């Protein structure tokens, strides 16, 4: 028979006699009989055949006969399903020969053993097996190791269910409504709601998960088992929570696992107790979102910064694990020190520069360029770029650092004042025209502005476009360079002499003057006294009579005489009076008429003089 443990199959192919060993007393041991039972376990009084003594004569019944009968019955073949405590005799090619203390040998298939058992099992080792059946054709009892294990697993599951203890299992597959868990070969059902404390969104992530499970239901008859990992986790969590509540103190450093991430912070599991790490406690610098610092499943070492024992709430901090970089900021960042940082954010008013973790400074848009009026700081730099800056101001209490960028560049305003002092004439191209003036590119980094009031001495310009257009090449005089105010003023009219120069000497108060009306307004008329010099006759100074509308008396182009009332050189204003001029002319006419030596009046006598003369003539008559 293949695999049958006969003497021919003994180690080294020895015969029964060759395997006999002699002990210290001279007795033989280790001989296996044809029944597969070691000879030394059979009592002497049983070794004779048919109830006869060793000499073949019948013996009388003795008390030992009952024992012999009992032993004979014990070596009969065992019942199927019976669990036997055996001993390994020999490991064969396909079987393991087991001494089961019965008439026949027990044979256990090697395939019924685990890989570990096959590697470690040796002759003499005890082993528990179950009787499958007696194989009469082979003459041995077929055994099962796997069924013994299954029975014991079921016993353990029953015990765990009754006592509420946990068993070790592995999630092996996804099924409808949940998962299949393997418990030492026993398949159990794990409902989807019982996998974890929180809902599981990724089913594939739990396949292969090993751990402890509680037995919720068991039916040995139907071979059904329902388990829960959630129940075990909740129980463990509560146990750990009680321990933590009693042991955790503010200031403790603990290891926690990231459970959930929100916009305002991170929820962390301390092992039975949840804590919140707010976004402001994740770093000393600005953190856009907590997910930029950690992800779900990460394990971090954090500090307990607040603990409400009554409510069971814990506040955690990551930045508190290292010193505040602002504590000794003055030692590292002194005013005018040159630093290198990274642009973290751009706003309309400037850029934030990270100098080190937890330390940011503001580079205001006004400190980015000497000459350009930037509308957007991104014209100079972009987020993520590394830039050199200079410390302008440090406020430790407010945790603010003001930075400068242009200070590390050459100042074009200094170069401009050197190259083009005030009063020099420059040549350039009209770059842009606005309502208030024209910008002129003179070939430097800074453009000059010709204000609308500096275009002409004598023309009243309503818009610079009346005299200039974009692209015109012009000459202008440098009027003023003001670096702090970023002003470079040019003038075109200043290339010629100011007609108002010495006007106070040419037109004195009380002088009679004449000129042509250039404009008529509701409040009076403008009179041109000289080229680019005008005076104003207010409506109240037009006539002795009340004048409602200057246009009813005068029009543009009329020649008039007037008396100078005042001269304001700085504001370029001359006040005139036609009424005073007429009064003066009338007095002269009267004096001339009353004088005995006076010449006959000319044809140009004023209307007032003629009226007066006519009245006097009537009186004489």
Legacy VTK file of the C-alpha trace (Angstrom):
# vtk DataFile Version 3.0
C-alpha trace
ASCII
DATASET POLYDATA
POINTS 621 float
0.000 0.000 0.000
1.240 3.425 -0.935
1.946 5.489 2.124
0.997 2.781 4.646
3.355 2.904 7.617
4.632 -0.735 7.452
7.981 -1.923 8.673
9.192 -1.703 5.154
8.514 2.013 5.262
10.519 2.641 8.425
13.475 5.001 8.313
16.343 3.699 6.240
14.233 0.756 4.987
15.036 -1.252 8.138
13.059 -4.311 9.166
11.178 -4.622 12.406
13.989 -6.569 13.998
16.570 -4.010 12.865
14.650 -1.212 14.599
14.631 -2.930 17.966
16.561 -0.988 20.555
17.673 -2.167 23.971
17.267 0.030 27.013
19.449 0.060 30.100
17.475 -2.842 31.648
18.060 -5.002 28.606
14.497 -4.778 27.406
13.620 -4.045 23.810
11.664 -0.914 22.891
10.514 0.956 19.840
9.204 -2.155 17.970
6.007 -1.516 16.001
3.671 -4.436 15.602
1.683 -5.343 12.555
-1.188 -3.409 14.057
0.926 -0.254 13.978
1.088 0.019 17.784
4.385 0.154 19.657
4.926 -3.235 21.237
5.984 -1.837 24.588
2.516 -0.361 25.227
0.808 -3.818 25.111
0.628 -5.556 28.531
2.324 -8.937 28.797
-0.909 -10.738 29.602
-2.442 -9.586 26.341
0.354 -10.703 24.098
-0.703 -14.367 24.134
-3.255 -15.508 21.611
-6.830 -16.800 22.236
-6.732 -16.211 26.008
-3.943 -18.756 26.571
-0.856 -18.226 28.631
2.551 -18.038 27.083
2.934 -21.799 27.394
-0.361 -22.352 25.540
-2.331 -23.645 28.516
-5.672 -22.101 29.479
-5.539 -19.827 32.458
-8.123 -19.074 35.010
-9.914 -15.807 34.921
-8.123 -13.193 36.963
-8.885 -9.585 37.796
-6.353 -8.605 35.212
-8.602 -10.206 32.574
-11.071 -7.355 32.910
-8.274 -4.881 32.301
-7.142 -6.837 29.260
-10.649 -6.868 27.883
-10.925 -3.151 28.359
-7.612 -2.539 26.652
-8.623 -4.789 23.758
-11.764 -2.791 23.315
-9.760 0.435 23.417
-7.607 -0.541 20.514
-10.568 -1.054 18.220
-10.980 1.505 15.460
-12.256 4.939 16.747
-15.507 6.609 15.770
-15.683 9.071 12.946
-15.539 12.675 14.186
-13.731 11.721 17.340
-10.897 14.062 18.336
-7.786 12.200 19.437
-4.565 13.368 21.068
-1.915 11.620 18.994
1.847 11.532 18.643
3.780 11.878 15.407
5.498 8.597 14.487
6.968 9.430 11.142
6.626 11.921 8.305
6.144 10.148 4.998
5.956 11.432 1.435
2.243 12.260 1.445
1.178 11.485 5.009
2.181 11.827 8.603
1.952 8.600 10.590
0.204 9.284 13.879
0.033 7.053 16.942
-3.605 7.343 17.976
-3.480 4.568 20.604
-5.688 2.366 18.513
-5.335 -0.920 16.716
-4.568 0.783 13.425
-2.243 3.642 12.663
-3.612 7.073 11.911
-2.600 8.746 8.673
-2.781 12.533 8.343
-2.418 14.009 4.798
0.406 16.546 4.605
-1.923 18.833 2.656
-4.041 19.156 5.792
-1.198 20.926 7.587
-0.151 24.531 7.315
3.196 25.393 5.773
4.532 26.290 9.197
3.362 22.986 10.677
4.962 21.024 7.826
8.263 22.794 8.437
8.334 22.295 12.212
6.584 18.953 12.803
8.903 16.130 13.974
8.482 12.535 15.229
7.438 12.515 18.864
5.526 15.792 18.640
2.003 15.681 20.101
-0.809 16.607 17.741
-4.599 16.749 17.930
-6.472 15.202 15.034
-10.016 14.172 14.091
-11.038 10.765 12.754
-12.344 11.015 9.217
-12.907 7.318 8.588
-11.289 3.890 8.725
-9.799 2.903 5.364
-10.057 -0.912 5.377
-8.328 -1.249 2.020
-5.288 0.608 3.315
-5.564 -0.653 6.896
-5.264 2.753 8.607
-7.457 5.474 10.048
-7.645 8.621 7.890
-7.225 11.728 10.043
-7.894 15.462 9.644
-6.074 18.337 11.234
-8.049 21.082 9.518
-11.361 19.875 10.997
-9.924 19.914 14.487
-8.856 23.484 13.981
-12.272 24.402 12.613
-13.989 22.840 15.623
-11.731 24.744 17.948
-12.250 27.967 15.989
-15.986 27.512 16.323
-15.496 26.884 20.034
-13.477 30.074 20.301
-16.084 32.016 18.318
-18.857 30.706 20.577
-16.850 31.629 23.634
-16.025 35.101 22.237
-19.697 35.697 21.503
-20.743 34.672 24.987
-18.017 36.597 26.778
-17.985 39.629 24.462
-14.296 39.215 23.691
-12.651 39.917 20.313
-11.184 37.554 17.735
-8.464 38.084 15.134
-9.705 38.277 11.532
-8.788 39.559 8.078
-11.096 41.296 5.599
-10.670 39.303 2.378
-13.449 40.283 -0.055
-16.295 42.664 -0.843
-19.784 41.181 -0.926
-23.277 42.591 -1.146
-23.979 44.716 1.894
-20.524 44.379 3.353
-17.377 42.257 3.367
-16.160 38.748 4.030
-13.779 38.304 6.955
-11.573 35.241 7.409
-11.215 33.886 10.961
-8.680 31.043 10.833
-10.459 29.566 7.819
-13.997 30.374 8.960
-15.759 32.860 6.711
-17.723 35.542 8.551
-19.938 38.372 7.293
-18.874 41.934 8.112
-21.663 44.511 7.442
-20.503 47.666 5.678
-21.623 49.817 8.601
-19.448 47.804 10.987
-16.088 48.257 9.245
-15.028 51.444 11.006
-16.278 54.128 13.341
-16.581 56.512 10.389
-18.170 55.570 7.041
-15.766 53.933 4.597
-15.741 55.695 1.217
-13.107 53.550 -0.494
-14.068 49.883 -0.237
-10.854 48.675 -1.833
-8.782 50.314 0.887
-10.038 47.896 3.571
-9.417 44.669 1.650
-6.566 42.861 3.403
-7.097 44.787 6.647
-6.236 42.689 9.703
-7.401 43.366 13.217
-9.690 42.544 16.094
-13.415 41.956 15.574
-16.378 41.407 17.897
-18.746 38.471 17.232
-22.260 39.902 16.896
-24.123 36.712 15.907
-23.199 33.058 15.526
-25.055 29.973 14.298
-22.882 26.879 14.456
-25.601 24.774 12.925
-25.957 27.065 9.897
-22.239 27.932 9.885
-23.055 31.634 9.973
-21.004 34.269 11.788
-21.528 38.054 11.822
-18.672 40.208 13.116
-18.049 43.903 13.765
-14.788 45.785 13.693
-16.565 48.989 14.649
-17.769 47.565 17.984
-14.222 46.597 18.908
-12.840 50.003 17.880
-15.514 51.841 19.855
-14.835 49.749 22.919
-11.089 50.274 22.617
-11.632 53.937 21.941
-13.699 54.357 25.072
-11.089 52.535 27.136
-8.296 54.649 25.740
-10.418 57.767 26.119
-10.819 57.148 29.839
-7.095 56.611 30.177
-6.331 59.783 28.220
-8.819 61.866 30.184
-7.040 60.847 33.352
-3.498 61.242 32.051
-3.356 64.056 29.480
-2.230 67.480 30.687
-1.844 70.836 28.931
1.670 71.118 27.573
2.015 67.381 26.919
3.510 66.287 23.624
1.422 63.539 22.035
1.351 61.548 18.818
-1.912 61.861 16.904
-3.275 60.685 13.562
-5.018 62.995 11.098
-8.653 61.864 10.795
-10.328 64.664 8.898
-9.345 67.962 7.256
-11.604 71.024 7.073
-11.116 74.610 5.907
-10.555 75.787 9.474
-8.360 72.989 10.828
-7.596 69.308 11.308
-9.314 66.731 13.520
-6.813 64.309 15.037
-7.163 60.961 16.825
-5.058 60.643 19.958
-6.075 57.024 20.352
-9.573 57.093 21.785
-9.907 60.847 22.042
-10.276 63.409 19.255
-8.539 66.762 19.259
-8.782 69.805 16.988
-5.738 71.525 15.558
-6.881 74.940 14.288
-5.273 76.310 11.132
-3.719 79.149 13.151
-1.892 76.598 15.307
-0.419 74.682 12.382
2.376 77.124 11.625
3.736 80.542 12.513
3.336 81.690 8.905
0.213 82.110 6.825
-1.352 78.785 5.816
-3.815 78.941 2.934
-5.393 75.544 3.694
-4.640 72.777 6.235
-4.230 70.259 3.402
-1.019 72.077 2.447
0.512 70.884 5.735
-0.815 67.345 6.175
-3.139 64.724 4.741
-5.575 62.188 6.171
-3.711 59.293 7.760
-0.579 61.276 8.619
0.849 60.811 12.106
2.141 64.000 13.731
3.720 64.888 17.029
1.759 67.800 18.467
1.358 69.672 21.742
-1.749 69.849 23.932
-2.341 73.612 24.211
-5.818 73.562 25.801
-7.788 70.790 27.524
-11.399 71.057 28.685
-11.613 67.944 30.851
-15.324 68.274 31.602
-16.331 68.526 27.945
-13.556 66.220 26.758
-12.254 68.758 24.240
-8.591 69.027 23.357
-6.908 71.764 21.326
-3.666 70.744 19.652
-0.853 72.728 18.110
1.901 71.881 15.659
3.674 75.231 15.635
4.052 75.068 19.424
6.492 72.191 18.920
9.183 74.731 17.993
10.110 78.216 19.258
8.341 81.297 17.925
10.700 82.767 15.284
9.588 86.291 16.292
11.057 86.010 19.801
14.586 86.912 18.702
13.692 88.543 15.387
15.821 91.657 16.026
18.974 89.576 16.142
18.387 88.102 12.704
16.710 90.958 10.824
18.196 94.402 11.369
17.100 97.546 9.535
18.926 97.991 6.171
19.949 94.320 6.191
19.867 92.654 2.787
17.810 89.427 2.709
16.600 86.821 0.259
13.006 85.604 0.367
10.277 83.884 -1.590
7.182 85.649 -2.948
4.170 83.926 -1.352
1.303 86.214 -2.326
0.588 89.210 -4.549
-2.042 91.843 -3.714
-2.952 95.173 -5.296
-0.951 97.021 -2.645
2.179 94.876 -2.613
3.757 91.454 -2.233
4.298 89.212 0.802
7.816 87.797 1.062
8.567 84.716 3.192
11.970 85.221 4.829
11.817 81.951 6.787
9.127 79.588 8.002
6.735 81.681 10.052
8.258 85.045 9.133
6.808 87.127 6.306
7.399 90.729 5.353
5.383 93.144 3.226
6.965 94.705 0.164
4.712 97.673 -0.600
4.118 98.527 -4.239
5.655 101.971 -3.688
8.940 100.301 -2.692
9.244 98.241 -5.860
10.363 100.847 -8.403
11.916 104.294 -8.346
10.287 105.477 -11.526
7.303 103.320 -12.462
3.892 103.955 -10.965
2.856 100.309 -10.745
-0.799 99.398 -10.928
-0.073 95.739 -10.213
2.965 94.373 -8.341
2.945 91.351 -10.659
4.558 93.613 -13.258
7.749 93.256 -11.215
7.514 89.803 -9.582
5.424 86.623 -9.480
4.419 84.211 -6.652
7.073 81.572 -6.055
9.971 83.733 -7.264
13.029 84.324 -5.095
13.910 88.004 -4.661
16.452 90.116 -2.796
14.994 92.725 -0.449
16.087 95.160 2.231
14.634 95.585 5.727
13.099 99.069 6.025
11.222 98.748 9.310
10.729 96.074 11.991
7.773 95.944 14.407
8.296 92.964 16.709
5.170 93.597 18.796
2.908 93.634 15.742
4.946 90.975 13.930
5.440 93.216 10.907
8.453 93.711 8.658
8.464 96.383 5.958
10.684 95.520 3.017
12.128 97.416 0.084
13.103 96.244 -3.389
14.048 99.430 -5.200
16.597 100.285 -2.500
18.873 97.599 -3.936
18.642 99.189 -7.395
20.279 102.372 -8.703
18.090 105.459 -8.171
17.293 107.011 -11.590
16.114 110.216 -9.885
19.646 110.900 -8.656
20.991 110.267 -12.125
18.290 112.498 -13.628
19.173 115.483 -11.428
22.799 115.110 -12.403
22.166 114.722 -16.123
19.406 117.351 -16.445
19.557 120.101 -13.810
16.642 122.474 -13.453
16.677 125.154 -16.159
18.294 123.016 -18.866
16.566 122.381 -22.177
15.822 118.776 -23.147
14.500 117.157 -26.290
12.077 114.255 -26.351
9.084 112.547 -27.887
5.480 112.944 -26.726
4.717 109.539 -25.231
1.209 110.067 -23.952
-1.415 112.840 -23.788
-3.904 113.258 -20.948
-6.469 115.922 -19.991
-3.963 117.593 -17.685
-0.840 117.472 -19.855
1.594 115.507 -21.975
4.263 112.948 -20.925
7.558 113.293 -22.746
10.185 110.547 -23.093
13.615 112.188 -23.002
15.500 108.891 -23.254
15.773 108.306 -19.514
13.973 105.799 -17.322
11.744 108.624 -16.064
9.266 110.509 -18.250
8.730 114.258 -17.874
5.334 115.944 -17.655
4.413 119.142 -19.492
1.368 120.447 -17.647
-1.396 122.031 -19.691
-0.686 125.364 -17.989
2.937 125.225 -19.189
2.168 124.835 -22.881
1.649 128.515 -23.865
1.911 132.019 -22.407
-0.852 133.569 -24.458
-3.146 130.719 -25.618
-5.894 129.477 -23.375
-5.512 125.722 -23.979
-8.506 123.574 -23.079
-6.783 120.268 -23.976
-3.105 119.470 -24.685
-4.200 117.776 -27.901
-4.859 121.221 -29.366
-1.101 121.867 -29.554
0.524 118.418 -29.361
-0.021 114.908 -30.613
1.530 111.573 -29.668
4.887 111.031 -31.344
5.745 114.734 -31.743
9.395 115.578 -31.101
9.597 118.700 -28.975
11.914 120.776 -26.847
11.118 121.737 -23.288
12.797 123.304 -20.292
13.346 121.395 -17.036
11.239 123.217 -14.438
11.511 120.970 -11.376
12.812 117.536 -10.302
11.226 116.279 -7.064
12.419 112.705 -6.265
10.313 112.222 -3.090
7.168 113.238 -4.953
8.293 111.440 -8.130
7.747 114.584 -10.209
9.725 115.632 -13.285
8.164 118.885 -14.562
8.826 120.324 -18.021
7.636 123.505 -19.714
7.318 124.488 -23.380
6.231 128.106 -22.934
9.302 128.707 -20.801
11.460 128.488 -23.911
10.300 132.076 -24.619
10.260 135.182 -22.409
7.348 135.516 -20.045
5.253 138.487 -21.311
4.276 139.193 -17.746
7.878 139.858 -16.864
8.021 143.538 -15.629
4.272 144.035 -16.159
3.999 145.877 -12.863
6.349 148.526 -14.233
4.560 148.877 -17.547
1.057 149.022 -16.135
0.857 150.931 -12.877
-2.173 151.529 -10.713
-4.122 154.571 -11.979
-2.649 154.503 -15.461
-5.016 154.986 -18.371
-4.599 152.253 -20.959
-6.284 151.151 -24.146
-6.763 147.790 -25.775
-8.924 145.435 -27.752
-11.652 143.299 -26.215
-10.692 139.627 -26.688
-13.526 137.955 -24.786
-16.935 138.876 -23.445
-18.173 137.006 -20.391
-21.170 137.270 -18.096
-18.989 138.779 -15.377
-17.125 141.255 -17.584
-14.816 141.653 -20.577
-11.150 140.790 -21.154
-8.969 143.470 -22.740
-5.619 142.715 -24.397
-3.137 145.322 -23.192
-0.022 143.737 -24.786
0.936 140.433 -26.398
-0.106 137.628 -24.022
-1.122 140.205 -21.357
-4.824 140.660 -20.615
-6.774 142.666 -18.086
-10.307 142.139 -16.790
-12.997 144.778 -16.660
-15.556 143.529 -14.189
-19.225 144.099 -15.044
-19.459 146.607 -12.200
-16.702 148.695 -13.835
-18.218 148.823 -17.321
-20.538 151.845 -16.834
-22.040 154.242 -14.332
-25.361 152.633 -15.086
-26.241 149.117 -13.998
-25.288 146.636 -16.689
-27.184 143.347 -16.871
-25.237 141.907 -19.779
-21.756 143.019 -20.899
-22.664 141.812 -24.371
-25.282 144.592 -24.669
-22.525 147.231 -24.554
-19.418 145.555 -26.020
-18.344 142.871 -28.449
-15.051 141.161 -29.262
-12.719 143.438 -31.219
-13.987 146.713 -29.738
-11.278 149.210 -28.843
-11.776 150.621 -25.343
-9.960 152.791 -22.830
-9.644 151.852 -19.170
-7.953 152.760 -15.945
-5.633 150.260 -14.153
-7.107 149.438 -10.744
-4.589 146.736 -9.597
-1.745 144.530 -10.864
-1.039 141.007 -9.471
2.178 139.768 -11.087
2.239 136.398 -9.348
-1.302 135.445 -10.288
-1.075 137.245 -13.626
-4.128 139.429 -13.046
-4.775 143.081 -14.002
-8.033 144.717 -12.936
-9.361 147.518 -15.220
-12.223 150.048 -15.108
-13.934 151.584 -18.183
-16.234 153.592 -15.930
-13.286 155.302 -14.211
-11.742 155.997 -17.585
-14.950 157.714 -18.771
-15.192 159.697 -15.540
-11.644 160.926 -16.085
-12.346 161.905 -19.645
-15.446 163.851 -18.631
-13.541 165.830 -16.024
-10.897 166.771 -18.570
-13.554 167.949 -20.980
-15.156 170.113 -18.271
-11.842 171.591 -17.176
-10.922 172.294 -20.786
-14.234 174.025 -21.441
-14.116 176.231 -18.345
-10.539 177.273 -18.938
-10.421 180.793 -20.691
-7.367 179.777 -22.681
-8.763 176.537 -23.743
-8.833 175.596 -27.346
-12.141 174.814 -29.008
-13.126 171.241 -28.286
-12.252 168.640 -30.803
-14.738 166.503 -32.555
-13.840 163.684 -30.276
-15.429 165.366 -27.211
-17.205 162.782 -25.114
-20.926 162.509 -25.079
-20.940 163.577 -21.469
-18.928 166.738 -22.361
-21.268 167.618 -25.224
-24.291 167.244 -23.008
-22.744 169.442 -20.356
-21.794 172.158 -22.889
-25.253 172.168 -24.351
-26.755 172.671 -20.900
-24.404 175.574 -20.129
-25.245 177.273 -23.451
-28.928 177.164 -22.628
-28.325 178.806 -19.273
-26.342 181.594 -20.907
-29.171 182.345 -23.305
LINES 1 622
621 0 1 2 3 4 5 6 7 8 9 10 11 12 13 14 15 16 17 18 19 20 21 22 23 24 25 26 27 28 29 30 31 32 33 34 35 36 37 38 39 40 41 42 43 44 45 46 47 48 49 50 51 52 53 54 55 56 57 58 59 60 61 62 63 64 65 66 67 68 69 70 71 72 73 74 75 76 77 78 79 80 81 82 83 84 85 86 87 88 89 90 91 92 93 94 95 96 97 98 99 100 101 102 103 104 105 106 107 108 109 110 111 112 113 114 115 116 117 118 119 120 121 122 123 124 125 126 127 128 129 130 131 132 133 134 135 136 137 138 139 140 141 142 143 144 145 146 147 148 149 150 151 152 153 154 155 156 157 158 159 160 161 162 163 164 165 166 167 168 169 170 171 172 173 174 175 176 177 178 179 180 181 182 183 184 185 186 187 188 189 190 191 192 193 194 195 196 197 198 199 200 201 202 203 204 205 206 207 208 209 210 211 212 213 214 215 216 217 218 219 220 221 222 223 224 225 226 227 228 229 230 231 232 233 234 235 236 237 238 239 240 241 242 243 244 245 246 247 248 249 250 251 252 253 254 255 256 257 258 259 260 261 262 263 264 265 266 267 268 269 270 271 272 273 274 275 276 277 278 279 280 281 282 283 284 285 286 287 288 289 290 291 292 293 294 295 296 297 298 299 300 301 302 303 304 305 306 307 308 309 310 311 312 313 314 315 316 317 318 319 320 321 322 323 324 325 326 327 328 329 330 331 332 333 334 335 336 337 338 339 340 341 342 343 344 345 346 347 348 349 350 351 352 353 354 355 356 357 358 359 360 361 362 363 364 365 366 367 368 369 370 371 372 373 374 375 376 377 378 379 380 381 382 383 384 385 386 387 388 389 390 391 392 393 394 395 396 397 398 399 400 401 402 403 404 405 406 407 408 409 410 411 412 413 414 415 416 417 418 419 420 421 422 423 424 425 426 427 428 429 430 431 432 433 434 435 436 437 438 439 440 441 442 443 444 445 446 447 448 449 450 451 452 453 454 455 456 457 458 459 460 461 462 463 464 465 466 467 468 469 470 471 472 473 474 475 476 477 478 479 480 481 482 483 484 485 486 487 488 489 490 491 492 493 494 495 496 497 498 499 500 501 502 503 504 505 506 507 508 509 510 511 512 513 514 515 516 517 518 519 520 521 522 523 524 525 526 527 528 529 530 531 532 533 534 535 536 537 538 539 540 541 542 543 544 545 546 547 548 549 550 551 552 553 554 555 556 557 558 559 560 561 562 563 564 565 566 567 568 569 570 571 572 573 574 575 576 577 578 579 580 581 582 583 584 585 586 587 588 589 590 591 592 593 594 595 596 597 598 599 600 601 602 603 604 605 606 607 608 609 610 611 612 613 614 615 616 617 618 619 620
